[in-house]
Amino acid sequence: MASFLPPIVISVPPHSLRINAFNLNAKMKDGEFNDVFLTPDQVGDFKTDCGVYCGAGHKTMSMTVHVIQ
Ligand SMILES: [Cu+2]
């Protein structure tokens, strides 16, 4: 069964969802819902960030993905 992250709505400028631990850098299409499918191969907490420079605030675009099982 594939795992997935919730859809993300992105506006201009473009962004990406990057999770280095899973070798993921999913580019987001402007103004559309974007689904990202990921089957984690390890549990833990993994930092994410925006993988495309998008201007002011780019460095603050981060979150943590919790893989629990
Ligand atoms: Cu960015």
N, CA, C, O and the ligand as a Tripos MOL2 file, in Angstrom:
@<TRIPOS>MOLECULE
protein
  277   275    70     0     0
PROTEIN
NO_CHARGES

@<TRIPOS>ATOM
      1 N           0.8480   -1.1760    0.0000 N.3       1 MET1
      2 CA          0.0000    0.0000    0.0000 C.3       1 MET1
      3 C           0.8940    1.2400    0.0000 C.2       1 MET1
      4 O           1.8030    1.3600    0.8220 O.2       1 MET1
      5 N           0.6310    2.1430   -0.9150 N.am      2 ALA2
      6 CA          1.4320    3.3580   -1.0090 C.3       2 ALA2
      7 C           1.0190    4.3490    0.0740 C.2       2 ALA2
      8 O          -0.1580    4.4600    0.4170 O.2       2 ALA2
      9 N           1.9660    5.0390    0.5820 N.am      3 SER3
     10 CA          1.7080    6.1010    1.5370 C.3       3 SER3
     11 C           1.7160    7.4140    0.7910 C.2       3 SER3
     12 O           2.2860    7.5160   -0.2950 O.2       3 SER3
     13 N           1.0910    8.4100    1.3630 N.am      4 PHE4
     14 CA          1.0920    9.6970    0.7020 C.3       4 PHE4
     15 C           1.0360   10.8130    1.7150 C.2       4 PHE4
     16 O           0.6310   10.6340    2.8640 O.2       4 PHE4
     17 N           1.4490   11.9490    1.2560 N.am      5 LEU5
     18 CA          1.3500   13.1580    2.0620 C.3       5 LEU5
     19 C           0.1350   13.9170    1.5760 C.2       5 LEU5
     20 O          -0.2400   13.7680    0.4130 O.2       5 LEU5
     21 N          -0.5000   14.7280    2.4140 N.am      6 PRO6
     22 CA         -1.6900   15.4550    1.9900 C.3       6 PRO6
     23 C          -1.3860   16.3980    0.8330 C.2       6 PRO6
     24 O          -0.2590   16.8740    0.7020 O.2       6 PRO6
     25 N          -2.3900   16.6730   -0.0130 N.am      7 PRO7
     26 CA         -2.1480   17.5940   -1.1240 C.3       7 PRO7
     27 C          -1.7740   18.9770   -0.6320 C.2       7 PRO7
     28 O          -2.2010   19.4140    0.4370 O.2       7 PRO7
     29 N          -0.9970   19.6300   -1.4040 N.am      8 ILE8
     30 CA         -0.5190   20.9590   -1.0540 C.3       8 ILE8
     31 C          -0.9030   21.9090   -2.1830 C.2       8 ILE8
     32 O          -0.6680   21.5970   -3.3500 O.2       8 ILE8
     33 N          -1.4890   23.0610   -1.8590 N.am      9 VAL9
     34 CA         -1.8280   24.0700   -2.8630 C.3       9 VAL9
     35 C          -0.6740   25.0640   -2.9230 C.2       9 VAL9
     36 O          -0.2400   25.6040   -1.9060 O.2       9 VAL9
     37 N          -0.2040   25.2840   -4.1080 N.am     10 ILE10
     38 CA          0.9600   26.1410   -4.3090 C.3      10 ILE10
     39 C           0.5920   27.2850   -5.2310 C.2      10 ILE10
     40 O          -0.1350   27.0850   -6.2050 O.2      10 ILE10
     41 N           1.0760   28.4690   -4.9440 N.am     11 SER11
     42 CA          0.8740   29.6080   -5.8290 C.3      11 SER11
     43 C           2.2320   30.0920   -6.3180 C.2      11 SER11
     44 O           3.2710   29.5900   -5.8900 O.2      11 SER11
     45 N           2.2170   31.0400   -7.1900 N.am     12 VAL12
     46 CA          3.4520   31.5980   -7.7280 C.3      12 VAL12
     47 C           4.2120   32.2420   -6.5790 C.2      12 VAL12
     48 O           3.5590   32.8930   -5.7630 O.2      12 VAL12
     49 N           5.4800   32.1300   -6.4390 N.am     13 PRO13
     50 CA          6.3970   31.3640   -7.2660 C.3      13 PRO13
     51 C           6.3350   29.8760   -6.9380 C.2      13 PRO13
     52 O           5.7940   29.4780   -5.9060 O.2      13 PRO13
     53 N           6.8970   29.0600   -7.8280 N.am     14 PRO14
     54 CA          6.8840   27.6230   -7.5820 C.3      14 PRO14
     55 C           7.7580   27.2330   -6.3880 C.2      14 PRO14
     56 O           8.6770   27.9520   -5.9980 O.2      14 PRO14
     57 N           7.4400   26.0920   -5.8380 N.am     15 HIS15
     58 CA          8.1890   25.5210   -4.7220 C.3      15 HIS15
     59 C           8.4140   24.0470   -5.0200 C.2      15 HIS15
     60 O           7.9990   23.5300   -6.0570 O.2      15 HIS15
     61 N           9.0730   23.3940   -4.0930 N.am     16 SER16
     62 CA          9.1290   21.9370   -4.1470 C.3      16 SER16
     63 C           9.1200   21.4220   -2.7170 C.2      16 SER16
     64 O           9.4440   22.1450   -1.7750 O.2      16 SER16
     65 N           8.7490   20.1880   -2.5790 N.am     17 LEU17
     66 CA          8.8190   19.5150   -1.2850 C.3      17 LEU17
     67 C          10.0270   18.5880   -1.3270 C.2      17 LEU17
     68 O          10.0620   17.6140   -2.0790 O.2      17 LEU17
     69 N          11.0210   18.9170   -0.4980 N.am     18 ARG18
     70 CA         12.2580   18.1300   -0.5040 C.3      18 ARG18
     71 C          12.4220   17.4230    0.8380 C.2      18 ARG18
     72 O          12.3530   18.0370    1.9030 O.2      18 ARG18
     73 N          12.6400   16.1170    0.7490 N.am     19 ILE19
     74 CA         12.9610   15.3190    1.9330 C.3      19 ILE19
     75 C          14.2090   14.5280    1.5830 C.2      19 ILE19
     76 O          14.1310   13.4850    0.9340 O.2      19 ILE19
     77 N          15.3350   15.0180    2.0050 N.am     20 ASN20
     78 CA         16.6010   14.4100    1.6070 C.3      20 ASN20
     79 C          16.7190   12.9620    2.0590 C.2      20 ASN20
     80 O          17.3100   12.1430    1.3540 O.2      20 ASN20
     81 N          16.1630   12.6300    3.2310 N.am     21 ALA21
     82 CA         16.2760   11.2660    3.7590 C.3      21 ALA21
     83 C          15.6590   10.2440    2.8220 C.2      21 ALA21
     84 O          16.0500    9.0770    2.8260 O.2      21 ALA21
     85 N          14.6880   10.6810    2.0120 N.am     22 PHE22
     86 CA         14.0190    9.7650    1.0780 C.3      22 PHE22
     87 C          14.3280   10.1160   -0.3750 C.2      22 PHE22
     88 O          13.6510    9.6560   -1.2950 O.2      22 PHE22
     89 N          15.3470   10.9270   -0.5640 N.am     23 ASN23
     90 CA         15.7700   11.3020   -1.9180 C.3      23 ASN23
     91 C          14.5850   11.8360   -2.7290 C.2      23 ASN23
     92 O          14.4150   11.4970   -3.9010 O.2      23 ASN23
     93 N          13.7730   12.6740   -2.0850 N.am     24 LEU24
     94 CA         12.5720   13.2280   -2.7130 C.3      24 LEU24
     95 C          12.7500   14.7300   -2.9130 C.2      24 LEU24
     96 O          13.1400   15.4480   -1.9920 O.2      24 LEU24
     97 N          12.4630   15.1880   -4.1090 N.am     25 ASN25
     98 CA         12.4070   16.6300   -4.3860 C.3      25 ASN25
     99 C          11.2930   16.8140   -5.4100 C.2      25 ASN25
    100 O          11.5340   16.8260   -6.6180 O.2      25 ASN25
    101 N          10.0640   16.9570   -4.9020 N.am     26 ALA26
    102 CA          8.8810   16.9990   -5.7520 C.3      26 ALA26
    103 C           8.5480   18.4370   -6.1040 C.2      26 ALA26
    104 O           8.1660   19.2290   -5.2430 O.2      26 ALA26
    105 N           8.6970   18.7610   -7.3710 N.am     27 LYS27
    106 CA          8.3620   20.1020   -7.8480 C.3      27 LYS27
    107 C           6.8500   20.2810   -7.8240 C.2      27 LYS27
    108 O           6.1120   19.3570   -8.1650 O.2      27 LYS27
    109 N           6.3880   21.4490   -7.4280 N.am     28 MET28
    110 CA          4.9690   21.7610   -7.3370 C.3      28 MET28
    111 C           4.5520   22.6070   -8.5320 C.2      28 MET28
    112 O           5.2640   23.5300   -8.9290 O.2      28 MET28
    113 N           3.3980   22.2890   -9.1000 N.am     29 LYS29
    114 CA          2.8660   23.0710  -10.2130 C.3      29 LYS29
    115 C           2.1080   24.2650   -9.6520 C.2      29 LYS29
    116 O           1.3640   24.1400   -8.6800 O.2      29 LYS29
    117 N           2.2990   25.3980  -10.2600 N.am     30 ASP30
    118 CA          1.6850   26.6310   -9.7810 C.3      30 ASP30
    119 C           0.1690   26.5420   -9.7740 C.2      30 ASP30
    120 O          -0.4420   26.1340  -10.7620 O.2      30 ASP30
    121 N          -0.4390   26.9280   -8.6490 N.am     31 GLY31
    122 CA         -1.8800   27.0620   -8.5620 C.3      31 GLY31
    123 C          -2.6680   25.7780   -8.6480 C.2      31 GLY31
    124 O          -3.8760   25.8200   -8.8800 O.2      31 GLY31
    125 N          -2.0310   24.6410   -8.4690 N.am     32 GLU32
    126 CA         -2.7300   23.3580   -8.5660 C.3      32 GLU32
    127 C          -2.5490   22.5650   -7.2810 C.2      32 GLU32
    128 O          -1.6040   22.7900   -6.5260 O.2      32 GLU32
    129 N          -3.4680   21.6320   -7.0430 N.am     33 PHE33
    130 CA         -3.2460   20.6590   -5.9920 C.3      33 PHE33
    131 C          -2.1540   19.7290   -6.4730 C.2      33 PHE33
    132 O          -2.1580   19.2930   -7.6250 O.2      33 PHE33
    133 N          -1.2390   19.4330   -5.6090 N.am     34 ASN34
    134 CA         -0.1310   18.5570   -5.9560 C.3      34 ASN34
    135 C          -0.0880   17.3960   -4.9750 C.2      34 ASN34
    136 O           0.0460   17.6010   -3.7690 O.2      34 ASN34
    137 N          -0.2030   16.1850   -5.4870 N.am     35 ASP35
    138 CA         -0.0910   14.9990   -4.6490 C.3      35 ASP35
    139 C           1.3380   14.4920   -4.6890 C.2      35 ASP35
    140 O           1.9760   14.4570   -5.7420 O.2      35 ASP35
    141 N           1.8220   14.1060   -3.5380 N.am     36 VAL36
    142 CA          3.1610   13.5310   -3.4510 C.3      36 VAL36
    143 C           3.0190   12.1450   -2.8410 C.2      36 VAL36
    144 O           2.5350   12.0040   -1.7180 O.2      36 VAL36
    145 N           3.4370   11.1320   -3.5720 N.am     37 PHE37
    146 CA          3.3680    9.7600   -3.0860 C.3      37 PHE37
    147 C           4.7490    9.3220   -2.6320 C.2      37 PHE37
    148 O           5.7490    9.5290   -3.3190 O.2      37 PHE37
    149 N           4.7760    8.7190   -1.4690 N.am     38 LEU38
    150 CA          6.0520    8.3100   -0.8980 C.3      38 LEU38
    151 C           5.8270    7.0550   -0.0670 C.2      38 LEU38
    152 O           4.9070    7.0060    0.7490 O.2      38 LEU38
    153 N           6.6430    6.0650   -0.2640 N.am     39 THR39
    154 CA          6.6290    4.8750    0.5900 C.3      39 THR39
    155 C           7.9090    4.8920    1.4010 C.2      39 THR39
    156 O           8.9670    4.5080    0.9030 O.2      39 THR39
    157 N           7.8200    5.3350    2.6490 N.am     40 PRO40
    158 CA          9.0260    5.4360    3.4730 C.3      40 PRO40
    159 C           9.6270    4.0570    3.7360 C.2      40 PRO40
    160 O           8.9020    3.0700    3.8590 O.2      40 PRO40
    161 N          10.9320    3.9990    3.8210 N.am     41 ASP41
    162 CA         11.6070    2.7360    4.1220 C.3      41 ASP41
    163 C          12.2800    2.7660    5.4840 C.2      41 ASP41
    164 O          13.0850    1.8950    5.8140 O.2      41 ASP41
    165 N          11.9360    3.7870    6.2740 N.am     42 GLN42
    166 CA         12.4760    3.8850    7.6310 C.3      42 GLN42
    167 C          11.5310    4.7280    8.4700 C.2      42 GLN42
    168 O          10.8080    5.5710    7.9380 O.2      42 GLN42
    169 N          11.5340    4.5060    9.7690 N.am     43 VAL43
    170 CA         10.7100    5.2990   10.6670 C.3      43 VAL43
    171 C          11.5650    6.3730   11.3210 C.2      43 VAL43
    172 O          12.7900    6.2650   11.3770 O.2      43 VAL43
    173 N          10.8940    7.4170   11.8160 N.am     44 GLY44
    174 CA         11.6100    8.4990   12.4940 C.3      44 GLY44
    175 C          11.0550    9.8440   12.0850 C.2      44 GLY44
    176 O          10.0210    9.9320   11.4230 O.2      44 GLY44
    177 N          11.7490   10.8820   12.4830 N.am     45 ASP45
    178 CA         11.3860   12.2580   12.1530 C.3      45 ASP45
    179 C          12.3590   12.7770   11.1000 C.2      45 ASP45
    180 O          13.5750   12.6570   11.2520 O.2      45 ASP45
    181 N          11.8180   13.3490   10.0440 N.am     46 PHE46
    182 CA         12.6490   13.7590    8.9150 C.3      46 PHE46
    183 C          12.3430   15.1990    8.5570 C.2      46 PHE46
    184 O          11.1870   15.5730    8.3600 O.2      46 PHE46
    185 N          13.3780   15.9920    8.4760 N.am     47 LYS47
    186 CA         13.2310   17.3970    8.1240 C.3      47 LYS47
    187 C          12.9520   17.5430    6.6360 C.2      47 LYS47
    188 O          13.4850   16.8000    5.8120 O.2      47 LYS47
    189 N          12.1140   18.5050    6.3130 N.am     48 THR48
    190 CA         11.8150   18.8190    4.9260 C.3      48 THR48
    191 C          12.0820   20.3010    4.7000 C.2      48 THR48
    192 O          12.1450   21.0910    5.6420 O.2      48 THR48
    193 N          12.2310   20.6460    3.4700 N.am     49 ASP49
    194 CA         12.3220   22.0590    3.1210 C.3      49 ASP49
    195 C          11.8640   22.2580    1.6890 C.2      49 ASP49
    196 O          11.5070   21.3060    0.9950 O.2      49 ASP49
    197 N          11.8810   23.4900    1.2650 N.am     50 CYS50
    198 CA         11.5530   23.8310   -0.1100 C.3      50 CYS50
    199 C          12.8310   23.6740   -0.9300 C.2      50 CYS50
    200 O          13.8670   24.2480   -0.5940 O.2      50 CYS50
    201 N          12.7530   22.9030   -1.9920 N.am     51 GLY51
    202 CA         13.9330   22.6130   -2.7870 C.3      51 GLY51
    203 C          14.1490   23.5490   -3.9560 C.2      51 GLY51
    204 O          15.0650   23.3450   -4.7520 O.2      51 GLY51
    205 N          13.3100   24.5830   -4.0730 N.am     52 VAL52
    206 CA         13.4380   25.5470   -5.1610 C.3      52 VAL52
    207 C          13.4770   26.9410   -4.5390 C.2      52 VAL52
    208 O          12.5800   27.3060   -3.7790 O.2      52 VAL52
    209 N          14.5060   27.7170   -4.8550 N.am     53 TYR53
    210 CA         14.5550   29.0560   -4.2840 C.3      53 TYR53
    211 C          13.3430   29.8520   -4.7640 C.2      53 TYR53
    212 O          13.1010   29.9740   -5.9650 O.2      53 TYR53
    213 N          12.5830   30.3910   -3.8050 N.am     54 CYS54
    214 CA         11.3110   31.0400   -4.1290 C.3      54 CYS54
    215 C          11.2260   32.4640   -3.6150 C.2      54 CYS54
    216 O          10.1560   33.0710   -3.6530 O.2      54 CYS54
    217 N          12.3310   33.0040   -3.1370 N.am     55 GLY55
    218 CA         12.3130   34.3850   -2.7020 C.3      55 GLY55
    219 C          12.3860   34.5070   -1.1950 C.2      55 GLY55
    220 O          12.8160   33.5880   -0.4980 O.2      55 GLY55
    221 N          11.9470   35.6850   -0.6940 N.am     56 ALA56
    222 CA         11.9970   35.9430    0.7430 C.3      56 ALA56
    223 C          11.2050   34.8710    1.4860 C.2      56 ALA56
    224 O          10.1070   34.5070    1.0650 O.2      56 ALA56
    225 N          11.7410   34.3800    2.5550 N.am     57 GLY57
    226 CA         11.0640   33.3630    3.3380 C.3      57 GLY57
    227 C          11.4160   31.9420    2.9440 C.2      57 GLY57
    228 O          11.0080   30.9870    3.6050 O.2      57 GLY57
    229 N          12.1700   31.8050    1.8720 N.am     58 HIS58
    230 CA         12.5270   30.4560    1.4030 C.3      58 HIS58
    231 C          13.1840   29.6330    2.5130 C.2      58 HIS58
    232 O          12.8630   28.4590    2.6970 O.2      58 HIS58
    233 N          14.0900   30.2490    3.2360 N.am     59 LYS59
    234 CA         14.8240   29.5120    4.2750 C.3      59 LYS59
    235 C          13.9400   29.1000    5.4410 C.2      59 LYS59
    236 O          14.3210   28.2370    6.2330 O.2      59 LYS59
    237 N          12.7600   29.7090    5.5570 N.am     60 THR60
    238 CA         11.8740   29.3740    6.6860 C.3      60 THR60
    239 C          10.8730   28.2880    6.3140 C.2      60 THR60
    240 O          10.0870   27.8620    7.1600 O.2      60 THR60
    241 N          10.8850   27.8380    5.0730 N.am     61 MET61
    242 CA          9.9070   26.8450    4.6200 C.3      61 MET61
    243 C          10.3930   25.4560    4.9560 C.2      61 MET61
    244 O          11.0360   24.7870    4.1470 O.2      61 MET61
    245 N          10.0760   25.0380    6.1560 N.am     62 SER62
    246 CA         10.4960   23.7080    6.5840 C.3      62 SER62
    247 C           9.4200   23.0970    7.4630 C.2      62 SER62
    248 O           8.5810   23.8020    8.0240 O.2      62 SER62
    249 N           9.4550   21.8150    7.5710 N.am     63 MET63
    250 CA          8.5650   21.0930    8.4750 C.3      63 MET63
    251 C           9.2140   19.7510    8.7610 C.2      63 MET63
    252 O          10.2850   19.4310    8.2460 O.2      63 MET63
    253 N           8.5390   18.9790    9.5950 N.am     64 THR64
    254 CA          9.0460   17.6590    9.9440 C.3      64 THR64
    255 C           7.9930   16.6200    9.5830 C.2      64 THR64
    256 O           6.8180   16.7710    9.9210 O.2      64 THR64
    257 N           8.4210   15.5660    8.8950 N.am     65 VAL65
    258 CA          7.5440   14.4470    8.5880 C.3      65 VAL65
    259 C           7.8190   13.3720    9.6250 C.2      65 VAL65
    260 O           8.9680   12.9890    9.8480 O.2      65 VAL65
    261 N           6.7370   12.8810   10.2690 N.am     66 HIS66
    262 CA          6.8630   11.8280   11.2770 C.3      66 HIS66
    263 C           6.4120   10.5120   10.6450 C.2      66 HIS66
    264 O           5.2430   10.3580   10.2920 O.2      66 HIS66
    265 N           7.3100    9.5970   10.5070 N.am     67 VAL67
    266 CA          6.9690    8.2560   10.0100 C.3      67 VAL67
    267 C           6.9160    7.3600   11.2410 C.2      67 VAL67
    268 O           7.9170    7.1770   11.9350 O.2      67 VAL67
    269 N           5.7210    6.7980   11.5060 N.am     68 ILE68
    270 CA          5.5320    6.0780   12.7670 C.3      68 ILE68
    271 C           5.5570    4.5630   12.6250 C.2      68 ILE68
    272 O           5.7660    3.8630   13.6150 O.2      68 ILE68
    273 N           5.3530    4.0510   11.4460 N.am     69 GLN69
    274 CA          5.4740    2.6010   11.2610 C.3      69 GLN69
    275 C           5.5830    2.2580    9.8020 C.2      69 GLN69
    276 O           5.6920    1.0840    9.4500 O.2      69 GLN69
    277 CU         11.5200   28.0200   -1.5940 Cu       70 CU70
@<TRIPOS>BOND
     1     1     2 1
     2     2     3 1
     3     3     4 2
     4     3     5 am
     5     5     6 1
     6     6     7 1
     7     7     8 2
     8     7     9 am
     9     9    10 1
    10    10    11 1
    11    11    12 2
    12    11    13 am
    13    13    14 1
    14    14    15 1
    15    15    16 2
    16    15    17 am
    17    17    18 1
    18    18    19 1
    19    19    20 2
    20    19    21 am
    21    21    22 1
    22    22    23 1
    23    23    24 2
    24    23    25 am
    25    25    26 1
    26    26    27 1
    27    27    28 2
    28    27    29 am
    29    29    30 1
    30    30    31 1
    31    31    32 2
    32    31    33 am
    33    33    34 1
    34    34    35 1
    35    35    36 2
    36    35    37 am
    37    37    38 1
    38    38    39 1
    39    39    40 2
    40    39    41 am
    41    41    42 1
    42    42    43 1
    43    43    44 2
    44    43    45 am
    45    45    46 1
    46    46    47 1
    47    47    48 2
    48    47    49 am
    49    49    50 1
    50    50    51 1
    51    51    52 2
    52    51    53 am
    53    53    54 1
    54    54    55 1
    55    55    56 2
    56    55    57 am
    57    57    58 1
    58    58    59 1
    59    59    60 2
    60    59    61 am
    61    61    62 1
    62    62    63 1
    63    63    64 2
    64    63    65 am
    65    65    66 1
    66    66    67 1
    67    67    68 2
    68    67    69 am
    69    69    70 1
    70    70    71 1
    71    71    72 2
    72    71    73 am
    73    73    74 1
    74    74    75 1
    75    75    76 2
    76    75    77 am
    77    77    78 1
    78    78    79 1
    79    79    80 2
    80    79    81 am
    81    81    82 1
    82    82    83 1
    83    83    84 2
    84    83    85 am
    85    85    86 1
    86    86    87 1
    87    87    88 2
    88    87    89 am
    89    89    90 1
    90    90    91 1
    91    91    92 2
    92    91    93 am
    93    93    94 1
    94    94    95 1
    95    95    96 2
    96    95    97 am
    97    97    98 1
    98    98    99 1
    99    99   100 2
   100    99   101 am
   101   101   102 1
   102   102   103 1
   103   103   104 2
   104   103   105 am
   105   105   106 1
   106   106   107 1
   107   107   108 2
   108   107   109 am
   109   109   110 1
   110   110   111 1
   111   111   112 2
   112   111   113 am
   113   113   114 1
   114   114   115 1
   115   115   116 2
   116   115   117 am
   117   117   118 1
   118   118   119 1
   119   119   120 2
   120   119   121 am
   121   121   122 1
   122   122   123 1
   123   123   124 2
   124   123   125 am
   125   125   126 1
   126   126   127 1
   127   127   128 2
   128   127   129 am
   129   129   130 1
   130   130   131 1
   131   131   132 2
   132   131   133 am
   133   133   134 1
   134   134   135 1
   135   135   136 2
   136   135   137 am
   137   137   138 1
   138   138   139 1
   139   139   140 2
   140   139   141 am
   141   141   142 1
   142   142   143 1
   143   143   144 2
   144   143   145 am
   145   145   146 1
   146   146   147 1
   147   147   148 2
   148   147   149 am
   149   149   150 1
   150   150   151 1
   151   151   152 2
   152   151   153 am
   153   153   154 1
   154   154   155 1
   155   155   156 2
   156   155   157 am
   157   157   158 1
   158   158   159 1
   159   159   160 2
   160   159   161 am
   161   161   162 1
   162   162   163 1
   163   163   164 2
   164   163   165 am
   165   165   166 1
   166   166   167 1
   167   167   168 2
   168   167   169 am
   169   169   170 1
   170   170   171 1
   171   171   172 2
   172   171   173 am
   173   173   174 1
   174   174   175 1
   175   175   176 2
   176   175   177 am
   177   177   178 1
   178   178   179 1
   179   179   180 2
   180   179   181 am
   181   181   182 1
   182   182   183 1
   183   183   184 2
   184   183   185 am
   185   185   186 1
   186   186   187 1
   187   187   188 2
   188   187   189 am
   189   189   190 1
   190   190   191 1
   191   191   192 2
   192   191   193 am
   193   193   194 1
   194   194   195 1
   195   195   196 2
   196   195   197 am
   197   197   198 1
   198   198   199 1
   199   199   200 2
   200   199   201 am
   201   201   202 1
   202   202   203 1
   203   203   204 2
   204   203   205 am
   205   205   206 1
   206   206   207 1
   207   207   208 2
   208   207   209 am
   209   209   210 1
   210   210   211 1
   211   211   212 2
   212   211   213 am
   213   213   214 1
   214   214   215 1
   215   215   216 2
   216   215   217 am
   217   217   218 1
   218   218   219 1
   219   219   220 2
   220   219   221 am
   221   221   222 1
   222   222   223 1
   223   223   224 2
   224   223   225 am
   225   225   226 1
   226   226   227 1
   227   227   228 2
   228   227   229 am
   229   229   230 1
   230   230   231 1
   231   231   232 2
   232   231   233 am
   233   233   234 1
   234   234   235 1
   235   235   236 2
   236   235   237 am
   237   237   238 1
   238   238   239 1
   239   239   240 2
   240   239   241 am
   241   241   242 1
   242   242   243 1
   243   243   244 2
   244   243   245 am
   245   245   246 1
   246   246   247 1
   247   247   248 2
   248   247   249 am
   249   249   250 1
   250   250   251 1
   251   251   252 2
   252   251   253 am
   253   253   254 1
   254   254   255 1
   255   255   256 2
   256   255   257 am
   257   257   258 1
   258   258   259 1
   259   259   260 2
   260   259   261 am
   261   261   262 1
   262   262   263 1
   263   263   264 2
   264   263   265 am
   265   265   266 1
   266   266   267 1
   267   267   268 2
   268   267   269 am
   269   269   270 1
   270   270   271 1
   271   271   272 2
   272   271   273 am
   273   273   274 1
   274   274   275 1
   275   275   276 2
@<TRIPOS>SUBSTRUCTURE
     1 MET1         2 RESIDUE 1 A MET
     2 ALA2         6 RESIDUE 1 A ALA
     3 SER3        10 RESIDUE 1 A SER
     4 PHE4        14 RESIDUE 1 A PHE
     5 LEU5        18 RESIDUE 1 A LEU
     6 PRO6        22 RESIDUE 1 A PRO
     7 PRO7        26 RESIDUE 1 A PRO
     8 ILE8        30 RESIDUE 1 A ILE
     9 VAL9        34 RESIDUE 1 A VAL
    10 ILE10       38 RESIDUE 1 A ILE
    11 SER11       42 RESIDUE 1 A SER
    12 VAL12       46 RESIDUE 1 A VAL
    13 PRO13       50 RESIDUE 1 A PRO
    14 PRO14       54 RESIDUE 1 A PRO
    15 HIS15       58 RESIDUE 1 A HIS
    16 SER16       62 RESIDUE 1 A SER
    17 LEU17       66 RESIDUE 1 A LEU
    18 ARG18       70 RESIDUE 1 A ARG
    19 ILE19       74 RESIDUE 1 A ILE
    20 ASN20       78 RESIDUE 1 A ASN
    21 ALA21       82 RESIDUE 1 A ALA
    22 PHE22       86 RESIDUE 1 A PHE
    23 ASN23       90 RESIDUE 1 A ASN
    24 LEU24       94 RESIDUE 1 A LEU
    25 ASN25       98 RESIDUE 1 A ASN
    26 ALA26      102 RESIDUE 1 A ALA
    27 LYS27      106 RESIDUE 1 A LYS
    28 MET28      110 RESIDUE 1 A MET
    29 LYS29      114 RESIDUE 1 A LYS
    30 ASP30      118 RESIDUE 1 A ASP
    31 GLY31      122 RESIDUE 1 A GLY
    32 GLU32      126 RESIDUE 1 A GLU
    33 PHE33      130 RESIDUE 1 A PHE
    34 ASN34      134 RESIDUE 1 A ASN
    35 ASP35      138 RESIDUE 1 A ASP
    36 VAL36      142 RESIDUE 1 A VAL
    37 PHE37      146 RESIDUE 1 A PHE
    38 LEU38      150 RESIDUE 1 A LEU
    39 THR39      154 RESIDUE 1 A THR
    40 PRO40      158 RESIDUE 1 A PRO
    41 ASP41      162 RESIDUE 1 A ASP
    42 GLN42      166 RESIDUE 1 A GLN
    43 VAL43      170 RESIDUE 1 A VAL
    44 GLY44      174 RESIDUE 1 A GLY
    45 ASP45      178 RESIDUE 1 A ASP
    46 PHE46      182 RESIDUE 1 A PHE
    47 LYS47      186 RESIDUE 1 A LYS
    48 THR48      190 RESIDUE 1 A THR
    49 ASP49      194 RESIDUE 1 A ASP
    50 CYS50      198 RESIDUE 1 A CYS
    51 GLY51      202 RESIDUE 1 A GLY
    52 VAL52      206 RESIDUE 1 A VAL
    53 TYR53      210 RESIDUE 1 A TYR
    54 CYS54      214 RESIDUE 1 A CYS
    55 GLY55      218 RESIDUE 1 A GLY
    56 ALA56      222 RESIDUE 1 A ALA
    57 GLY57      226 RESIDUE 1 A GLY
    58 HIS58      230 RESIDUE 1 A HIS
    59 LYS59      234 RESIDUE 1 A LYS
    60 THR60      238 RESIDUE 1 A THR
    61 MET61      242 RESIDUE 1 A MET
    62 SER62      246 RESIDUE 1 A SER
    63 MET63      250 RESIDUE 1 A MET
    64 THR64      254 RESIDUE 1 A THR
    65 VAL65      258 RESIDUE 1 A VAL
    66 HIS66      262 RESIDUE 1 A HIS
    67 VAL67      266 RESIDUE 1 A VAL
    68 ILE68      270 RESIDUE 1 A ILE
    69 GLN69      274 RESIDUE 1 A GLN
    70 CU70       277 GROUP 0 **** ****
